[in-house]
Each structure stands twice: as C-alpha cells, then as structure tokens.
Amino acid sequence: MTIGLALVAAAPLSAAKPRAAVPDAAPARGLPDNQIAPLSLEKLKAGEALLAQGKAQEATDQFEAALAADPRNRQAYIGMARAAEADGLPGKAVRFYREALAIEPNDLSTLELQGVAMVERGAKARAEANLERVKTLCAGPCPQADRLAAAIARGPKTPVEQTAKLDTGAKANAAKPDESED
C-alpha cells in the first residue's frame, strides 16, 4: 500500500492540470460542414490550384491533408473525386462523391457529378437514379438535371471495358513483377 501512495505522491503537479495547449481533435463526421478548420481550407485551396495545373497526384495529397485536418470538408472529398477523374478512375471518383454526399445528401452539384462519373463507369441505371433524385430536389428548371440527362444520353466518353481496366489495372500492375528479357 505504501508503494502505491509513493507513486501518486511522486507524480508532478503539472500532470494533474488540464492541457490547454493541446488542440481539440478533428470534428466528428456527420456534423454540419459550415465551420471547417482553417488548415483544412488552406490545404483545399492548395489542392484545387494543383488540380487546375493538371497535377492530380499532388492535388490528391493536399486534399487528403485537408481531410486529415477536418473530415467534414466535403469540398475536399469532391476535390479527391475530381482528381480521380483526372487520372481516369471514375469508380474511385464515385466513392469520393458518395463520401461528400454522406455529409450533405441534397447537394445537387455533387449528385450531378457523381451521376456523370457513374455514366463513365458504365453504371447507367445508377446514374438515372441520381437523375431522378436531382429532379426530385429541384423545384423548377434545373441545369444539374439537364446536364446529367445529357451525359446519360451521350454515354461514357471512354469504352467501359477500358475504364474498368484503368480502375483495377493499377492494382494488378503494381502486384506483377517487371518482366524483362535478357
């Protein structure tokens, strides 16, 4: 019993004080995204600038940093999706749009962009479901619905088989050793 008391007594008094200098953890997902952490917004802007320059991988790194700083930053998920589309990975883009929609399910622009990515992936029925949802959310004339309907009518820009290979090919190629002739 005396050993336990000695350990408690030996603890510095500063250990009992609350740490005011420790930053709060990132806000939980599912909360409103109207007050995003400033660092997250800074990384988002950097990612958007890199994406505009055609540097999708560097942009992805910035968007990931934005999400690490604040997971409620749905614009960072949209940026990740746009970077995936720039890399020719519409399936990955659909998943990132889904993350953004988990934060704000009624975002017409994100529903439209996800629907277009679904068209590129070859998921016409799912894109049509997005179109119906957009039409339901729109009260009057709706440019998002018009653009998504046009994308569905047009079909994928790249053949679906090629898109599927792009989405899965990167993983398969990374697993294969490089074959060289001697």
N, C-alpha and C positions, 0 to 999 in steps of 0.2 A: 504494500500500500504506500509506503514511503517513496518508493521509486516513481510511481505514477504521479504523486504530488510534486516530486522534484522536477519532473519533466514539464509539467504545467507551469510551475513557478519559473523555470528557466526560459520559457518562451518569451521573446521580446514583446514589449507592449505594442509595437507597431503592427504586429501580426493580428492584433485584435481590432485594429482600426479599419474601417471600410476604405477601399481603394477608390478614391475619387478620380485618379488619373487613368484608370483602365476604361477604355471606350466600351460602350454598350455593344452587344453582339448585333450582327446584321438583323434588321427587322424580319419577322417571320413572313413566309409566303402566305398569300391569302388575305393579307391586309391591303387597304387601299394603296394605290401607287401614286398618289398625288403629292407625296413628300419624299422624293428619292434622295438618298445620301449624295452630297456634293461630289465625293470622289467617284461615285458611280456615274454621275452625269459627265464628269470630266473624261472618264475612260470611254463613255459612249460617244462623245464628240470626236475623240481621237480615232475611234473605230470607224465612224462614219466618214471622216476625212480620208483614212486609209482605203476604205472601200471605194470611195469616189476616184481614187488614184489607181484602182484595179489591183490593190494588194489585199486579196481576200484572206490569206492566212494571217497576215499581221493584224488585219481588222478583227478577225476571229479572236486573236489573243486579247485585244483591247475589250471586245465585247464580253469575253469570259471574265476579265478583270472587273468590268462593270458589274457583272452578276455576282461576283465574289464580294464586292463592296455592298451590294444591295440586291438581293434576289427578287425584289418587287419591280425591278426596272424592266418592264415589258418591252420597251423600245430596244433594249439590249438583246432580248430574245428575237425580236424582229430583225435586228442587225445580223444576228447569227444566221437566221434563215436566209437573208439576202446574200450573205457571204457563201452559204452552202449552195444557193442557186448559181452564184457566180462561178463556183467550182464544178457546176454541172451535177449537183446532188439534190434533186428535188425531193427525194424521200426524206433526207435529213432536214430539209427546209420545212416540210410538212410537220415534222416533230417539233421543231422550234416554234413554228406558228401555233401549234397546239399548246405549248407552254405559255405563250403570250396570251392566248385565249383563256387559259385557266385563271389568269389574273383579271382580265376584262373580257368576258364571254360575248359581249354585244358590240365589239369593235368592228365596224363594217369594213374598214380598210384591211384589217388583219384577216377577216373571213374571206374577203376577195382574194388577197394574196395567197392564202392557204389553198383556196379553190383553184387558182391558176397553177400552183405547184402540184396539186393533185392531178390536174389535166396533164402536166408534163410527166408525171409519174405513170400516167395511164389509168388513173382511178376516176374515170368519168362519172360513175354513179355517186361517188363521194363528193365530187366537185358539184354535181347537180344538187346534192343535199345542202351543201354550203350556199348555193344559189338560192334555194328555197328559204333558207334561214335569213339571208340578206334581204330577200323580198319581204319576208315577214316583219323584219325590223324597220324597214323603210316605210315612212308614212306616205310619201308621194313619189315623184320622179327620183330615181336612184342611179347615179352614174356607176357606183360599185357593182350593182346588179347587171347593168348594161355591159360593162367591161368583162365581167365574169362570164356572162352568157356568150359574148363574142369569143372568149378564149375556149369555152367548151365547144362551140360550133367549129372553131378553127382546128382544134385538136392539138396534140403535142407538137412542138417545134422540132424535136429530135425523135427518131423512132423509139418506141417504148422499150424494145429489146436493148438498144444501146444505152438508154437511161438506166435500166436495171443493171447492166454490166458495170456502169460507172459507179452506181451506189454500192455494189458488192465487190467489184473488181479491185478496188483499192485494198480491201482487207485480204483478198485472196492473193494478190500480188505481193503483199508485204510478207505473207507466210511462205512463199515459194523462194527457194534459194536461186541466186542468179546463175543461169546455165551459160557457160562459155566454152567454146571449142578450143582445144589445144592443138 
